[in-house]
Amino acid sequence: MEIPFLVLLALGIPVCAIAGLVLGLSARSKLMLLQGRVAALESELRLARAQAGPAASTTEQQAPEAPPEEVPAPDLLPEPQAEAPRPAGSVPAMQPPAPQPASPDRDFEATLGSRWAVWVGGVALALGGIFLVRYSIEQNLLSPATRIMLGGMFALMLIGAGEWLRRRESSIALPVVPSANVPSILTAAGTCGAFAAAYAAYALYGLIGPAAAFVVLGVIAVLTMAASTLHGPILAALGLLGAMGSPLLVSSDEPQPWALVIYLAFVVLPAYGVARLRLWRWLALAAATGVLIWTFLIFVLDAQDALPAMVHLVIQTALAAFFLAALPYRHVPDTESMIDRAASVVLLAFAVAAVAVSSTVAAGDGRALFVAAMVLVLLATGIRFAPAAPVAAWAALTSVGALLVWPIRADLGGTPENLFYQSGDVFAVRPHALEVYLALALLAPAAIAGTALLRLVRSPDLRLSATAWYVGAATIGPLFALVAAYWRVAHLERSLSFALIAGGLALAFIAATRWLSRQDGAEGAPIRLALGATASAALAALALGLTFALDKGMLTVAFALTALGTAWVADRAALPALRYAVGAIGLIVLGRLIANPTIVNGDPGPVLINWLLWGYGVPALAFLAASRLLERSGRGRIVQLTESLGLVFATFLVFFEIRHALRAGDPLALTTDLLEVGLVATESLVFAILLTRLDLRRGDPVYRWGSLIFKIASLALCAGGLLLIENPLLTDDTILGGPVFNALIPAYLLPSLLAAGLALVERRSRPRFYSLSSAILSLLLFSAYVGLEIRRLFAGPDIAIWRDFTQGEQWAYSLALLVTGILLLGSGLARDNRFARLASAAYLVLAVLKVFIVDLANLEGVMRALSFIGLGLVLIGIGLVYQRLLAHRPSNAAIPS
């Protein structure tokens, strides 16, 4: 009996201390309130005495008599306020000093004493109880049952003290110093003690079994969340954490996933209720996240049966939809409905989890029913409540995702290797339960599209954001479902059956378009957007039908023609929203071409007339034409994107045609040569010239940036590829062709001429250094062509630099430098181009150095003489030309004053 008495005495000391502190704080607060009221009375008395003086009587004679002011009763006097205006000539009354702001030291002291001390005290109180129990265990003073009973009593004492202080917290609140929430901290400490006692009874002493521990911990968590409505959010977070973590503390030799499903449904309801009652949205989101994490753990408990996980997902999705979307927005009109991003993201996570669970073999025959239930819950939520409109799209995502990951038809009688069925080629055979698969692929998208369109017709006041989600669910969902089923069932091979289904879907979208056009609100934004979307979807379905019925690269072409048709519909029906559909289709086509650049698997066909011309040429023309149609209603970013895609496809067409022609029918060969680099450089320069001229006419960022990209590419190809990497002087590669007409012409001469043309165009629309860089590139390529051609004439097709040079070849180089210098000088003089004249001087200087250094050392006899004679004649001729020009210039010797 002594030991329990000592324990109670030890517990009573802090309780008495806390009670004394509370009473002292209460008395102190009442004293401060009385002091404030006395000070207010003194100030009023001073003011009355001052107004009764002689100065006040004089003022009363000069001014009209004012009605006397009522003085409130002493016990109703407010705190002293700012000084009121006084009559002229009156003596200012003595006012009590204004309260001074507390110094930082006093603020720190108040915070330390009123808040930190309470927080640390709560932690210390909880630790003290733990240490007391630990001491009793180490000394073997109490039996296990007694320890658990005392722990529970201590937890109840703390919770009771917290509730007692909560009911009296208004009488002990300090008027100046912010206080910590003492009742909440005491209740939280008691809750932790209750969790610890229940867990110790199960895990340490075995006083209760797993089922009883499970129930006790859940009840404590639920009561904690209920108490949080009185004690604040900290206790709610603690209760939710305890509720979600309690199943991890209880282990059993025979796990019961169904018990866990029921438990989570039992504990999450109070969390949602408290969140709704106290408007703690974070608590609802945290509860939804917790049960979503538990989905995987439930599935792991029994890998042979996914039914508990599926039921859990359906229940928790319905609860999350009800508390996150239905209750908050049940009375919000469509005109005021803004998209709730947080709720939409949470429900998206549930949809993704549903797709993952449906992909498992363990789902069995209940897979179709599970997917249908999830689609129904998500669709009903998204359709009924406009702020949750994205959830309707999540319903479509769930159906499409389930169609994509549906397990294959195989021998599923044995145990699968792991949770998800794996084989060498997971999509090599048709999905398991093909009839059910096709029924789901047909019914789910149809239900989603029909309800979404009905919602649009019945709600003409919907915001554009919600309308866009409904339109996407009604049009994109069925199209993606069709593609998914075609992929899983027909394996992307020709299929007349799926072509007929695509045609039927196109007819359904056409019928929907006609039905929408006859509605009363057809002129409103929602119906107009739906009209454009259904018309575009009809075109897309027809394109898919062509793809299913035809062979090879028709998918790319079909989508490109769909984009053109969508642009035409957008222009004729004046539906600006369809412009975004054109851009989206363009990105799809671009992704398709990146995934398979040759359009078909293998050889695209003969040179020029092949599948490359069909697969890249048609999209290029389609998107360029679509950009012109969309431009009629304004040149925005979508028009720029569409036009850019057309240019990209045209560029790829020329590039892959070059690769296909030079690489023996393999556009993706890993080899290259001089001719290919030269032709690609020629392509870049041609596109740079065209875009620069277009930019000169219209001044658009597409042309400006496109011309810059092609110019940079041409500089890299010419300077890095032609002059260094693929230079035949350094590679010893054989030059294709004859002595005159050979690969040097398309590789060097043609790019040189195009670079000169680019320099001329850039002089009118670009900064000076643009045209200078192009002109320098032109001169370098021309000089390389002349030098390599001379080398080809004298040395044959193999012109490596380490082969011998003849005297005739040496003299030809000098002659070429002189002739080039003369041509540049003539061009500079004729066009008054200073750059050409300076370039001619550079060539002539090189010719002089060549003659006096190289020729003098290597040439002999008549060649040496001819070299010097030719150089002398040229230099003399240039001097005479310049003298003639200077003689014809007007003299500035006599300038009139």
Secondary structure, 3 states (H helix, E strand, C coil): CHHHHHHHHHHHHHHHHHHHHHHHHHHHHHHHHHHHHHHHHHHHHHHHHHHCCHHHHHHHHHCCCCCCCCCCCHHHCCCCCCCCCCCCCCCCCCCCCCCCCCCHHHHHHHHHHHHHHHHHHHHHHHHHHHHHHHHHHHCCCCCHHHHHHHHHHHHHHHHHHHHHHHHCCCCCCCCCCCCCCHHHHHHHHHHHHHHHHHHHHHHCCCCCCHHHHHHHHHHHHHHHHHHHHHHCHHHHHHHHHHHHHHHHHCCCCCCCHHHHHHHHHHHHHHHHHHHHHHCCHHHHHHHHHHHHHHHHHHHHHCCCCCHHHHHHHHHHHHHHHHHHHHCCCCCCCHHHCCCCHHHHHHHHHHHHHHHHHHCCHHHHHHHHHHHHHHHHHHHHHHHHCHHHCHHHHHHHHHHHHHHHHCCECCCCCCCCCCCCCCCCCCCCCCECCHHHHHHHHHHHHHHHHHHHHHHHHHCCCCCHHHHHHHHHHHHHHHHHHHHHHHHHHHCCCCCHHHHHHHHHHHHHHHHHHHHHHCCCCCCCHHHHHHHHHHHHHHHHHHHHHHHHHCCCCHHHHHHHHHHHHHHHHHHHHCCCCHHHHHHHHHHHHHHHHHHCCCCCCCCCCCCCCCHHHHHHHHHHHHHHHHHHHHHCCCCCHHHHHHHHHHHHHHHHHHHHHHHHHHCCCCCCCCCCCHHHHHHHHHHHHHHHHHHHHHHHHHCCHHHHHHHHHHHHHHHHHHHHHHHHHCCHHHHCCCCCECCCCECHHHHHHHHHHHHHHHHHHHHHHCCHHHHHHHHHHHHHHHHHHHHHHHHHHHHCCCCCCCCCCCHHHHHHHHHHHHHHHHHHHHHHHHCCCHHHHHHHHHHHHHHHHHHHHHHHHHCCHHHHHHHHHHHHHHHHHHHHHHHHHHHHCCCCCCCCC
